[in-house]
Amino acid sequence: MYDGGLRVPAIAHWPARIAGSRTSQLQLDLTDVHATVLAAAGLTPPTAIDGRSFLPPLVGSGPFTPRPFQVWYLPEGNQAAVLEGNWKATWRRDSTTLCDLCVLCG
């Protein structure tokens, strides 16, 4: 629920389609990777998944529209987190934390 597991870097390498030496601050999750791989293969992602393809910004053909918020839930540890903009709320058993990531991370 903390940034060590939620905010991690990724690398995309596809020389024929993705320009090198670029960085992005997109907030994605694993369901977005699923939708993007399907789109890269020329397939339409099923409507029953939550993921959104981030192929357009990868190849420079358009923007990615992020979700207004992201939610994570781990029932085995009784933990949850919600990220909306710069704000993140976390719950773990009996404790709740709300923080502004811009202030926290600088």
C-alpha positions in Angstrom: 0.0 0.0 0.0 3.0 2.2 0.3 5.1 3.6 -2.6 7.5 0.8 -2.6 4.9 -1.4 -4.2 2.6 1.1 -5.8 4.8 3.7 -7.4 7.5 1.8 -9.2 9.4 2.6 -12.4 8.9 0.8 -15.7 10.8 0.7 -19.0 9.2 0.3 -22.4 11.5 -0.8 -25.2 10.2 -1.1 -28.8 12.7 0.6 -31.1 10.4 0.4 -34.2 7.6 2.3 -32.4 8.8 4.0 -29.2 11.3 6.9 -29.4 14.2 6.6 -27.0 15.4 8.8 -24.2 11.9 9.8 -23.0 10.4 9.9 -19.5 6.8 10.0 -18.3 5.0 10.5 -15.0 1.9 8.5 -16.1 0.1 6.8 -13.2 -0.7 3.3 -14.5 -1.6 -0.1 -13.0 -1.3 -3.7 -14.2 -4.7 -3.6 -15.9 -3.4 -0.8 -18.1 -0.5 -3.0 -19.2 -3.0 -5.7 -20.2 -5.0 -3.3 -22.3 -1.8 -1.8 -23.8 -0.4 -5.2 -24.9 -3.6 -6.1 -26.6 -3.7 -2.7 -28.4 -0.1 -3.2 -29.5 -1.1 -6.5 -31.0 -3.9 -4.9 -32.9 -6.6 -6.3 -30.7 -9.4 -4.5 -28.9 -9.4 -5.0 -25.1 -12.5 -6.5 -23.7 -14.9 -4.0 -22.1 -15.0 -6.1 -19.0 -11.5 -5.1 -17.9 -10.7 -1.8 -16.1 -7.4 -1.2 -17.9 -6.9 1.6 -20.4 -4.3 1.4 -23.1 -1.3 3.8 -22.8 0.0 2.9 -26.2 -0.9 6.3 -27.7 1.5 8.3 -25.5 4.1 5.5 -25.8 4.2 5.8 -29.6 3.5 9.6 -29.6 0.1 9.4 -31.2 -2.1 10.8 -28.4 -2.7 11.3 -24.7 -3.5 8.8 -21.9 -6.6 9.7 -19.9 -5.9 8.6 -16.3 -8.6 7.5 -14.0 -9.8 10.2 -11.6 -8.5 7.9 -8.8 -6.9 4.5 -8.2 -7.8 2.0 -5.5 -5.9 -1.0 -4.1 -7.2 -3.5 -1.7 -5.4 -6.4 0.0 -8.0 -8.4 2.0 -5.4 -10.8 3.5 -3.6 -7.9 5.2 -6.7 -5.8 5.8 -5.1 -3.0 3.8 -6.3 -0.5 1.3 -5.1 2.7 -0.5 -6.7 5.4 -2.6 -4.7 7.7 -4.8 -6.4 10.8 -6.2 -4.1 13.4 -7.8 -1.4 14.2 -5.3 -3.3 12.8 -2.3 -3.1 9.3 -1.0 -5.0 7.7 1.8 -4.0 4.4 3.3 -5.8 2.1 5.7 -4.1 -0.8 7.6 -6.0 -2.6 10.2 -6.8 0.2 12.7 -4.7 3.1 11.3 -5.5 5.6 8.6 -3.0 8.0 6.9 -3.7 10.8 4.5 -0.7 12.5 2.8 0.1 15.0 0.1 2.6 13.3 -2.1 4.0 16.6 -3.4 4.9 17.6 0.1 6.0 14.2 1.2 8.2 13.4 -1.9 9.3 17.0 -2.7 
